[in-house]
């Protein structure tokens, strides 16, 4: 038998449990991976709560989890380029990675660089590909100033680094305990909350682009700061994006093994940091989600089977 996280109904974290299940078997074009680490994401909490039922309905009993890193245990028919024992990182769209074993499409994984820790490899997909897409959406250059809301969060902490790599000046909105980390990464920290527009204006002479990873009115703030709609990106406030004609790229627009491999190489070279807030064993999945749902983590929460 194998272990996997399940929930039988929508609800709070207490609907989550770890079940003994029959190990999955890979089909054509698939790999069976023994999971070494799997990231926990806010979107998974919203799905479990039923808040995204219209867009991502659950079928019960439901598994969960997209990010993963692990070791190939079985290779399906027609797969080339992977062998039993390969260490890989990747993703599944089947809500299944919070488990000891997961079947993944071979096209959705890449080899794990030796210098990328398991916890980082297993939590890179959602935040990494989302950040990659968000930065690409506003096309920052060396002459730009980019403001990032939620700059110390799972996605935001990568957005600010990728925008800096593009040469832009970056202003990061975050709580004061995270300002030192932002400064260490070449980001101008600004405290969010009431009066933030004026604090941004004091921090920089102009704002050319804005990336919102939080929602809660930041699209309107970007417009107030004079940013053109085509250079405003939100990964969460889709209603505001539709009202104002701004960008709303998500991880799906960059969800490829090639992008994931590129990000992993940056990590291995020390050019991209994926902050890890905490690591929980699979049996403590409820505690892991309680931490995520607080909404104040710096970087990633990770499950380890």
N, C-alpha and C positions, 0 to 999 in steps of 0.2 A: 504494500500500500504506500501511498504518498500523502503528504499533507498539503492542504490548500485553504485559503481564506474563503469563507462563504457568508452570504446573508440571504435570508428567506423572505424579507419584506423591507420596504423602505423604513428608515428611522434613524435614530441617533447611533452613536458608536456601539451601544450595547447590543445591536442586532448582529454585529460581526462575531464570527467564531471560526475556529480552525477545525476542519473536518478531515477524516481519513477518506481518501478517494482512490479510485483505481488509476494508476499512472497512465497518462495519455500516450498514444502512439503516433508517430509522425506519418503523414501521408506523403504523396508525391510532392516534391518541391519543399519539403519541410524538414525541420530538425527537432529532435528532442533535447532540451537543455536542462541540466540540473542547475537550479538557480543558486547563485552565491550571494546576490544582492539585488534588491528591487526598490526603486524609489516610491515614495508616497506623495501624492499630489492633491492639491485642493479640489481640482475638478472631480476626482474620484469620490471625495466626500460629498460633493453636491449631487453626484449620480446616486450614491447610496441614500441620501436624504430624500430623493425623489424630486429635487429642485430642477432637474434637467430631463424629466420624464418625456416631455414633448419632443425633445431633440435626441436624447439617448435613453430610450426606455430599457428597463432591465427585465430579463426573463429569470424567474426564480426556480431553483436556488441559483443565485448569481455569484460569480467570482469577481475579482477586481484586479487592477494593476496593468500598466502598460510598459513601464521601464523594466529592463532586466539586464543582468550580466551573469554568466555562468559557463559551465563546461558541457560541450556536446557529448551526449551519451548514445545517440542513435541518429543515423543519417537516412532520410527518406529517399525513395526512388527518384532518380533524375537529378539529384543534387550534386553539383560539382563545386570544388573550391573549399569544401569543409570536410573534416574527418573527425572521427571519435577522438575525444581528448582535447580538441581545439577549445581555447578560451575565447569567448565571444561576448559582445554587448549588442543590444538592439532593442526591439520593441514588438509588442503584439497589439493588435486592435481587438482582441477577443476577451479583454478583461480577465486575464489569467495569470499574470506574472507574480502575484502575491501567493506564492506556492513553492513547494520543493522542486516540482518539475513543470515545465511549460513547453508546449509545441509552438514553434514559430516558423513563419515563412523564411526560407533561407535568404531571400532577397532583402529581408528586414534586419539582418545582422551583419556585423563586421568583426574582424578579429580584434581582440583586446590588446592594445599596446602594453608591453610589460611594465611601463612606468606609470600606468593609470591604476590607482587602487581599486579594488573590487567595489567598495562603497560608492566611489565616484562613477565608475563605469556603469553600475547598476542604476544610477539616478540621472544619467546624462540626457536621455532621449527627450522627455517632455520639456524640461527647462531649456536644454540646449537648442533643440530645433525651433522652439517657440521664440527664443531670444534671437536666433539666427534670422528667422523670418521677419521679426519685428524691426531689427536693425536694417535689414535689406529693404524693407518697405519705405523707410525714410531716406535711404541713400546718403548717409552722412559723409562729409569730406573734411579736409583739414581746415577749411574756411568756416565751418559750421559750429554753432553751439546747440547742443541737444540736451533737453531736460528729460529726465527719466523719473516717473513716479513709481514708488515701490522699489527704490534702487538697491535695497539690501535684501530683498526677498529672493526666492528660488530663481525666478526668471530674471528679475531686475538686476541681480548681482552679476549675471552673465551679460545682460544687455549693456551695462555700463562699460564692461571690459571690451566687448566687441566694438562698441562705438568709439572707444578710445583707440583701439587698434586701427580703426579707419581714419584716425587723425583728428577727430572732432574734439572740441572742448565739451566736457560733460558736466552737467549739474545734476546731482542726485538727491531726490527727496526721500528722506528717511528720518527715523527717530534718532535722537542724539547719541544713544549708545553705539550706533553703527557708523557714526561720522569718522572715527579713526580709521576703520577699515576702508571707507570710501577714499579718504585722503591717501592712504597707502597705495591705492590703485589709480591715482591721478585724477580723482573725481572731486568736484567742488560740492561739499555737502550742504544741504539746506533742510531745515526742519520743516516737516509738513504740518498742516493744520491751519487754523485761522491766521490770516495775514500772509499766507505763503506767496501770493502773487508779488507783494512788495518785497519780500525777502529774495525772491528770484531776481527781481529787477536790480536789487542792490548787489547781487552776486555776479551778474553779467550784464553787458551792455545791450545784448539782444538775444532773442531765442529764434533759431531757424527751424528746429524740428522738436517734436515732443513725442515720447513713447510712454503710454499709460499701461501699467500692469496691474492697476488697482481697481479702476472704475470710480464711482463716487464723485462724478463731476469734473474729472480731470480733462476730458475732451473740451468742455466749456472753458476751463481755465486756460488751456492751450490757445483757444480762439481769442480769449481776452488778452493774452500776451502777444497777439498779432501773428501767430503761426498760421500759415496757409493750410487749408484743410488737407491738401494732398501730401503734406509733410507731418500730419498727425496720425499716429498709429495707436490703436487700443487693442489689447488682446482679450478684453472682457466686456466693455460697454458697447455692445453691438447696436443697441437702440440709439445711442448718441451718435455712433458712426453713421448710421443710416439717416438720421436727422440732418447731419451736417456734412455728409459726403466725405468723411475721413476714411483712412485706411483701417482695415480690421483683419490683418493677416494673422493666422494662427499656426500652430505647429504643423498642421497638415500640409501647408504649402512648402514646407521644407523637410517633410518626413521621409527622408531617404537614407539608406545606409551610407551613401557617399558623403552627405552632410555630417552624419554621425561620425564617420571616420575622420573627416577633417577636424571636427571639434576634439575628438580624442587625441589626435596628433598635437593639437595646440596644448592640451592638458599635459601630455607627456613631455613636451618641450618646455613646460613651465610658463607658457604664454597665456594660459587661461586657468583660473582657479575656480573650482566648484566647491563652495563652502559646505561642509557637512555639519549640521546642527546636532544631530543625535542619531544613533543606530539602535534599533530595537530587534530582539528576536521575533520570529514570526508569531509566536504565542502571545506576544504583547501588542498585537495589531491595534487593539482598542486604545492603548496608551499612545501609540504612534499617531493615530488620527486625532486624539485629543490635543496633542501638541500642534499638529498641523492646523487644526481648526481654531486655535487661539489667534492665528493670523499674524504673529509677530516673530516668526522664526527667521534666522539669518541663514539662508541657503536651504539645504535639503534635509529631510527626514528619510531614513532608510530602514527597510526591513531585511533581516538576514535569516533565512531558513536554517 
